[in-house]
């Protein structure tokens, strides 16, 4: 149980750190006092996550930090495109439609990378065991949400790659990309996954697709040796 909690703490602390770093990155180009409070709040949350004594308290910290983060994320959008906070099933606005689509694509890559290491994608540390849910895949996805998907979506919207006309609202109230815009999203996604960048922590030059495989290998090693897991921090 302690080993599970240790890995879960590391994942959430890294997720919060990545959220904070995305805000910092945006704040450098768009200085404003509005970034100060969420940055301080997330810094404290990261410290709390690193020392959480139970999985329940850790998830509470994660939930609180996610609310602060997505409220701030909405302020980073520089276009008049609807975003009322994170919503999942269904995505209630165009921004959530892009986020959910991006998360789904990356999750499929993570699950494939995990399975290639001989691990069961459905048994995780942070996410509870649930029928049909790739819990271990979702665990590793957490460290890629902000540095990969959120940053990618933020760039697409602020560069006016998509507009509200690219989405349709279905009977369930959810927003989804139309066929041609979906193909455009996939082209940009593939470019994001295959473009090389220098890893800030290790200094290696690699792609996000390679990085996902590296993290799956690290998770496999952690499980086999019990030495702990080092999540990706942008």
N, C-alpha and C positions, 0 to 999 in steps of 0.2 A: 504493500500500500504506500509506503514511504517513497519507493522508487517511482511509482505512478505519479504521486504528488509532485515529486521533484521535476519530472519532465513536464507536467502540466504547468507548474510555476514558470519554468523557463520559457515555454511557448507563449504564455500570456504576457510575461514581462517583455519579451521580444516584440510581440504584437503591439503593445502599448508604445514601446520605444519607436517602432516603425511609424506608428500613427503620429507621434510627436515630431519625428524627423520630417514627415511629409508637410506638416504645418510649418515647420522651420524653413523648409525649402521654399515654400510659397511666400512666407513672410519676408524673406530676403529680397524678393522681387517686388513685393507689395507691402512695404512697411506700414504698420498700423497698430495702434494700441489694443485693438480687439483680439490680437493673437496672444497677448501676454497671459491672460488668465487661463485659457485652456492649456497653454504650454506648461504653466506651473501645476495645474491640476493633474495633467498626464504624467508629469515628472514624479509627483507624489504617488500616483497610482502605480507607476512602474515599481517603485520601491516597495509598496505594500504587496504587490503581486509576488515579488521575489521572496517574501517571507510569510506568505499566507499559510496558515496552519491546517486548513481543511480545503477540500475541493469545493465545498459549498461557498465558503468565504471568498475563494479565488474567483468563482464565477460571478459573485456579487461585484467584485472589483472590476471584472471584465465588463459587466453590463453597465456599470456607472461610467466607466471610461469610454465605452462605445457611444453612449448618449452624448457625452461632451464632444467627442471626436466628430460625430456626424452632424452635430449642430454647427461645428466649425467648418466642416467640409462644405456645407451648404453656402457658407459665406465666401468660400474660395471660388465658387462658380461665378464667372464674370459675365454670364449671359442670362437673359430673361427666360430661363427654362425651369420648369416646375421641379422642385425637390422639397418634400415636407418631412424629411427624416427617413431613416432606413425602413423599408417595408419589403417583405420577401414573397409570400405566397398569397395573392399575386403581387407583383411589383406595381405600386400605385401611381407611379409617375415615370416619365422617360428616363430620368437619371437612374432610378432603381432598376429599370429594365436593362440598362447597360451594365450596371454593377452585377446584377444577378446572372446575366449572360456570361460576363467575364469570369465570375467565380465558378460557374458551371464548367466552362472550358478548362480552366486551370485545374479544377478538381479532377477532371478526367485524366489529365496528364499526371497528376500526383498519384492517383490510384494505379495507373499503369506503371509508374516508377517504383512504387511500393511493392506491387506484385512481382516485378522483375527481380526484386531482392529476396523473394521467397517469403514475404511477410503477408499476413492476412489483413487486407485493407479494412476489414469490418470490425476489428478489435483495436480500440484506441486507448489513450491515456486520459485525455481531456474530455472527449465526448463519450458519453455512456454507450454501452452496447444496446443497439436497437435494430429490429428486423429491417433489413434492406438499406441500412445507413452505413456508408463507408467511414466509420469513426476515425480510423487511423489516417485516412486520406484527408478528412476534415481537420484533424490535428495539424498536419503539416501545411494545409492550405492557410491556416491562420497567419503564418509568418509571411505569406505572399500577398495577402489582401491589400495592404496599403502600398508597399513598394512596387507592386506589379499592377494589379487591377485598378485600384483607386487612382493611382497616379496616371495610368493609361486613360481611364474614363475622364478624369479631370482635364487632361490635355485635349482629348477629342472634342469635348464640349467647349472649352475656352478657345479653341482654334476654329470653332464653327464647322466642324466636320459633319455634325448632325444637327438637325432642327426638329421642331415638334412635328413637322409634316412627315418625318421618317417613321413615325410610330402609329400604331393603331390600338384603340382600346376595345377589348373584347367583352363578352357578356359577363365574365367574372369580375369585371372592374379593373383588371390588370392591363398594363401597357406593354406592348411588344413591338420589336422592330419589324417593319415590313420586309418582304423578300429581298428586294435589291439592296436596301440599307443593311440588311443582315449580312449579305455577301461582302459589302464594303467593310463592315466591322471585322469580319473574319480575315480580310486582307490586311488590315491594320494590326490585328491581333497577331497574325503570323509574323509580321515584321517586328513587332515588339518581342516576340519569343525568340527570334533568331538573330537579333542585333546584338553584337558584342559590346560589353562594357567592362570596366575595371572594378572588381569587387573591392569595396572600401576596406573590409576587414583583412582579407587575405592578400589583396593586391593582384590576384589572378585576373586574366582577361577571359571572359566566358559569356554565354548567353543564359537567359532565364531558363530555357529548356534544360541546359546542362546543369544549371544550379539546382533545379528540382531533382534531377537524378542524383546529384551530390548529396542533397539533404536526405533522400531516401536511403542512400548508402550509410550516412551517418546514423540514421535512426536504426537501421539494421545492426550496426556495430554496437550502438548503445544497448539494444535489447540483448544482444549476445554476450556482452561483457559486463553490463550493469554499471558502466562508467558514467552514465549521464548523456544527455543530448544537448547539442549546441545549435539552437535555431538560427535561421538567417536574420541578420540585422542589416538594413540598408545603410 
